[in-house]
Amino acid sequence: MASVRALVCGALLAAAGMLVCQTAEADFRLCNNTGNRVGIAIGYKENESWTTEGWWNISARSCETVLRGTLVARFYYIYAVDYDRGGEWSGQAFMCSREKEFTIRGTEDCLARGFDRTGFFEVDTGDQPSWTVQLTESADQTPMQPLQSKIPMLQTPPTAGRPGQPLPPSRSRN
């Protein structure tokens, strides 16, 4: 009888351990709360150097995990483009990017290295283990999911967008 209890207790502890591991998972997610398709690029500090990556294509009213696992930095940087209406979500943190799928190490001399110099907006995660950024249009009243961060509003550039711009390839991490 004691060995059966030990087996049951061991199985329960193993199951509880798996449950804790599953619920402890954390990610950096972006939600597109607009009616349009958007492309996402992200910048982050990895060890002592900066990395920018793109593109993740996010359908209207959906979310995508762009970094899996517990967040290792407090600040992340996002640049997003509205493929259907034109416009972008951008900021004053300049990093390297390009129109096709990319992973770029370093943020210096973007143009000299053959990349675009792009303004990303800062996301302060407050050292949380996971974070979700909600992209909205100024006309949107209620996002689909509870907010965990500021809502960047769509900024329409002086030109009406980028007509004929190809849709960058879809990107996902495993």
N, C-alpha and C positions, 0 to 999 in steps of 0.2 A: 504494500500500500504506500509506503514512504517513497519508493522509487517511482511510482505512478505520479504522486504529487510533485516530485522533483522534476519529472518530465513535463508535466502540465505547467508548472511554474516557469521552467526554462523556456517552453514554447511561448508562454504569455510575455515573458520579458523580451524575447527575440521579436515578437510581433510588436510590442510597445516600442522597442528600439527602432524598428523599421518605420513605424508611424511617426516617431519623432523626427527621423531623418527626412521623411517625405514632407512633413509640414515645415521643416526648417529651410527648405529650398527657397532661394531668393533669386530674383531676376531684375533686369532693367527693361521695362516695357514701354512701348509707345502706342497710344490709342489715337486713331484717326476718327474724330467725332464730326467730320464734315461729310458732305454728300459726294465728295470727289476722291479720286485716287491720288495718293501722295507718295513721294519718294523721300527716304530718310537717310541722312548721313550722321555719324556720331564721332565725337572726338573724346579721348580719355587718356589719362596718364597711366602708362604701363611701366612699372619699375621706375626708372628715372627719365624716361623719354615719352614723348607724346605720340599717339597713334590716331589716325582718322580712318574710318571705314565707311563704305557705302556700296551699293544702295540696297535698302530694304524697301520693297513696294508694298504699301498697305492699302487695301481696298477701303472703300467708303464704309464708315461705321464699324470698323473692326480694329483689333489690336494685334501687335506682333512683339515677341520677345527678341530684343536685339543683342543683349548680353545675358548669358545664363550663369547662375550661381550668385553667391553673396558678393555684393558690391565691394570693391577694394579701394575706392576713392570717394571723396565727398563731392567733387565737382565733375560733371559730365557736360559735354557740349553737343548741341543738336543743330542741324540745318535741315530744313524740309522744303520740298517744292510741291505745289499743287499742279499736277499734270493736266487736269481738265480745265480749270479756270485761269491758270497762270497765278503768279504770286508766290510768296515764300514766307517761311518763318525763319528769321535770321537775327543776328546780333552783332556785337562789336568784338568778339573773340575770333581773330582771323587765323584760319588753319588751311591746310592744303586739301584739295579735293579734285575730282575730275568727273566728266560726264559718264564714263563707263564704270563698271564695278571696280572698286579699289580698296587697297590697304596701303596706307602711306605712313612711314615712320618719320617723325619730325615735323615741325611747323615752320621752319625757317626756309627762306629763299624759295617759296612755292613756285613762282613764275620762272625763275632761273632753272629749276629742276623739271620744268615742263608740266606743272600742275596749275590749277586755278587757285586763286587766293580768295577764300570764301569766309563770310562772317557768320559764325555760329552763335547761338544764344546759350547762356550758361544755365545749368540746372544744379541747384544746391540740394543735395539729398540729405543734408544734415547728418551724415554718417549712418543713415538707415541701411539695413541689409538688403532691402529691395526698394524699387521706386517705379512709379508709372507716370509718364508724361501724357497729358491730354492735349491734343491739337484740336482747336476749334476755329470756326469762322466767327467774326464779330456778330453776325446775325443769329448764331446759335444761342438759345437761351439755357438749355439744360443738357449737359453732357450725359452720355449713356451710363457712365460708371462714376462712383465717388471720386473726387479729386484727391490726389496726394501731392500735387505740386501746383504752381501757378499755371494759369492757362495762357499760353502764348497765342496771340491773335494773329490772324493772317494779315500779312503786309503785302499790298499789291504794289509792285514796282511801277515806275513811271511808264514803262512800255507795257503793253497788254499781255505780257507773258512771253513764252518762247514757242511761237507756232512751229509745228513740224519737229519739235524736239522728240527724239526717240525715247521710248520708255526704257530706262536702264534695266538690266537683268535682275530677276528676283534674287534675294539673298537671304539665307537663313543659317543659323549656327546649330550645331548638334552638341 
